[in-house]
Amino acid sequence: MKRIPTVLLATFALFEAPRVYAQQPQININGCIDTALGCINPDPASIFTKFFDVGIGLAGGIAFLLIIFGGLQIMTSTGNPEKLNEGRELVVSAIAGLLLIIFSVFILRLIGVNILGVFR
């Protein structure tokens, strides 16, 4: 039987992982839970609304980066018509996607809030 060196045992004893136990979420004075995304109320409607807003922000940021990348591709095409068309298609697609996101949010809020009264 092989023996484990005492240095190795001492290393494991010193760097033992601390035990972590689950705890109840801490609700602050306003009745919401503090998270990395901000203060979220524990009801499902506000959780959905918060993640929906974060998703819309991410989609807008990605569209903005694609527009910048397409513009850089157009500027560095050096007269190559294929690269010029690729950059132009990227910018047009990013703008079309951004408009699709904006109009879908508008339609969802019009139907969900104004007509059906789901999130009031």
Secondary structure by P-SEA (a helix, b strand, c coil): cccccaaaaaaaaaacccbbbbbccccccccccccccccccccaaaaaaaaaaaaaaaaaaaaaaaaaaaaaaaaaccccaaaaaaaaaaaaaaaaaaaaaaaaaaaaaaaacccccccc
